[in-house]
Amino acid sequence: MLRLSRKRLFLLDMDGTIYLSETLFDGTLDFLRRVRETGGRYLFLTNNSSRGTDSYIAKMRRLGIDTAAEDFLTSADAAAIHLRKTAPDETYYVCGTESLKRQLRAAGLRVADGTDDATALLLGYDTELTYRKLEDCCILLGRGVPYLATHPDLVCPTWYGYAPDCGSVIAMLKTATGREPQTVIGKPQPAMALLAMEKYGCSRDETCLIGDRIYTDIACGVNAGIDTVFVLSGEGVEADIAKYGVQPTWIFPGIRAVLNTMLKETET
C-alpha cells in the first residue's frame, strides 16, 4: 500500500464524493489541483448511465471545473464495451434515457424501437421512466430474453435526499417477474477500474478509488485489487462496512480531509 500522496491515478466517484447535486464540496478544487500539480491523473467514474459525457462536462463547468471527454468513464461507456465484446449481434430493448440509447447506437449496437424486434433487455438509470417501459420490460422478461443492467445503485443522491436509481427498478422487476439481471456491468464489478488503469498505464499500487458507497464504489476498488478511500459525504455511513463486508483502505469525512492527509504525508 502506497501512501496517498504517492498515488498517480485517482478514480473519483462524483455525486456524493466531490459534489452533491449542484453544490461543490469544500476541498474539491484544491484536491484536483494538487493531483495535477504533482504529476498525477484523475478520472471521473460514475455509475450514472442517464447522461452523456457532454452533460457532465457542462455540469463541471458550472461548478468551476474544466474537463474534457477523456476525463470521464461512465457505466454507459463500460456497457457499450462489454456488449460489443460479448453480445454484439443482439437487438437491445433499452429501459433508459434517450442519451443512453444514442451512446449505444454510436458504439455500433442495435437498439430496438419496441418489444417486437428486441432480443435482449438492458436496464439503465432512467430519468425518463414510464409505466409503459416497465410493462415492456416485464413482457421481455416473461419471454426469457437475456437481461443486463448498467449498474446496481439503489438510489441517486439529490439536493432533497435520494431518488430511486437502477437498483430500485431491478428490485421492482424482480418482484413482478422473479428475474434478476444475469450481468450487472458497472461498479462494483472491477471492469471500470481496470479499463482506467489500462488507459493510463498505471499499476494497482499506483491507483486509488475514492467514493461514497461501500457496495458499489469501494467494492469496485476491492474487486480490482486497488486501494480505496471511503468518504462519508454522500450516501454511505460507517455501519455499511460491516453490513456489506467490504473494507476500505481509508475512511475520511470528505474530500478536504483526503487532501489534508496527502499534504501532511509530503511534510514527513
N, C-alpha and C positions, 0 to 999 in steps of 0.2 A: 504493500500500500504506500503510494507516494503521498507526500503532504499536498494539501490543496493547492498551495502556491506553485507546485511543480507540475500540475496537470497542464496538458497542452490543448485538450479538446473538451469543451463543456457542452453537454447536451441538455438543453433547457426546455422544460415544460413552460407554457405561457400563462394561461388563466389560472390564477391561484398561486403562481410562483413568482412571476415578475410584474403582474398586474391583476386587477380584478375589474372585469368589465372595461370601463373607460378610465380607471384610476391606476396610475403607475405607482408601484410600491417604492417606498424610500430605499435608496441604495441601488436600484436597478441600473440607472445610467452610469453611476460610478463603477459598478461591478463590470459592466460591459466594456467600459473604457479601460479598466485595469487589465482585463484579459487581452485586449488588442495591444495595449502598450507593452505588455510583457511577451509579445510574440505568439500568443495563443489564438485559438479559434473558438467560436461558439456557433451552435446550430440549434435552431428552434424546432423542437419535436412536439407535435400535438396530435392527439387522437381525434380532434375535431375534423370530421370529414365534410362538414356542411359548407365550407368556404374554400375558394381557390386561393392560391398564393397572392394574387393581386389584392384581394381584400385584406390580407394580413399585412402586406406592405403599406397599404393605405392607413390601416389602424395604427401600425407602428409609427408612421409619420405623424399622425395626430398626437401620439404620446411622446414625440420628440426623439424617436429612434430611427436612424437611416438604415434601411435594409434593402436587400435585393433578393430575387427569387432563389438564388443558391443558398440563402441563409435559412431556408425552411425545409422541413421534411414532415409531411402530414400522413395520416393513416390512409388518405386517398391515394397519395403517391405510392405508399407501400402496397396498397391493394392492387393498383394497376400493375406494379412489378410482379406481385405474386400471381395474379390472374394470367398475365402474359406467359409466365413460366409454366404454370400448372394446368390451366384450362383455357387456352386462347380461343378455342372453337365454340365455346358456349355462347348463348344469347342471354344476356343478363336482364332480368327484371330488377330495377334498382329502386328500392324504397329509400330514397334520399333526395337531396336537393337537385335542382337543375344544374348547379355548379358541379356537383359530383358527377352527374351524367356527362357533362361536357368534358371533364377531365378523363373519364374512361374512354369516351369516343376518340379524344385526341391521342390516347395511347394505343388506338387501333382495336379496341374491344367493341363488340356488338352490344348495343343497349336496346332492349325490347320496348315497343310502344305500348304493349299491354300484356295480358297473361297468355294470349293465344300462341304467340311465337316464342315465349320465354322457355328456356331450358334449364335455368338456374336462377337463384334468388340471392341478391346482395343487399344487405341491410346496412344503412349508414345512419349518422345523426341527421335526422330530417326535420329541419325547422319549417318545412312546408308540408308537414304530415297531414293527411286527411283520412277520414274513416274508410274511404274507397281504397286507399293504398293498403290499409290494414286488411280489408277483405281480400284484396288481390294476393297479399302475402299468404293468407290462410288457404286460398284456393290452390296456390302453387305448392304450399307445404303439404296439403292433402294429396296432391299428385305425387309427392315423393321426390321433387326436384332437389338437386344439390343446393345447400343453404350455407351462406357465408355471411360474416359481419365484419365491418371495418374495425370495430373496437368494442370493448365491454363496459365503458364508463356508465355508471348508473345515473349520474346527474351531471349537469353542466352548471358551474358557478355563474351567478349573475349579480347585478347590483342589489337585487331584492332578496337574494338567498340562492335557491337552486331550482333548476328546471329539469324535467325528465330527459335523459340522454339515451344513446343507443341501447345500453344495457337494460334500461327500463322497458323498452319496446321488445327486446329479446325475451324478457320475463313475461310480458303480456302475451306474446305469440306462443310461448311455451304453455301458458295457462289455456289458451284457446285450442292449440293443436297437439300439444305434447312433444313438439320437436324443438331442439336447440341447434344452433349452428354447428356444422362439422368442423368449421375453421373460423377462428377469430384472429384477424390479421394484425391489428395494431398492438400497442402496449397492453398487456405485459409480455407479449411474445418478444423475443430478442431481435427480430429482423430489423427494426428501425435503427436500433443502436449499432448493429453490425454493419448495416449499409452506410451509416455515418462514418464509422471508423475506416471502412474501406475507401470511402470517398476522399478522406483527408489523410490517409496513410498513417493513422495513429494506432498505437498498441492499446491493449486493455489497460495496462498500468498508466498510460498517459491520459486516459479518458475518464470522465466523471459525469454522471447524470444527476440533475437536480430537479425535483418535482414535489408536488404537494399531495400525491395519492400513493399510499403504500401498495394497493392492489393492482395498480397499473404502472405508474412511473417507476417506483422503486423496484417492483418485481421485474420490470423490463431490464433494469440495470443488473440486478442479481442474476437473471437468466442469461444475460450477455457476458457475465463474468467481470463486470467493471464496478468501481466504487460508486457509491450513491450518497446524495445529500437529501434528506427528508426535511422540507420546510413546512412550518406549521402556520403558514399564512393563507391557506386555502381550505380545501375540504377535509384534509386529514387531521387526525389527532393522535397523540402518542399511544393511546389504547389500541389503535389499529395495528400496531406492530405485533402484539400478541394475538389479536383477532385473526389476522391473515397469515401469521407465522413467517413474516418476511422481515429481515433485519437490515436496516440501512447502515451504511458506514458511519455517517454523521447525522446528527439531528440539530437543526437550528430554528429559531423563531421566524426567520425570514432572510431575504437576500442580503440585507445590510449586514447581518451577523456573519454570513458566509464571507463577504468581502473583508470584514474586520479580522476574521481569523486568518485569511490569506495575507493581509498586511502584517499581522503580528508574526506570522511564520517567517517573513522576509527579514524581520528585525532580529531574529535569533540565529 
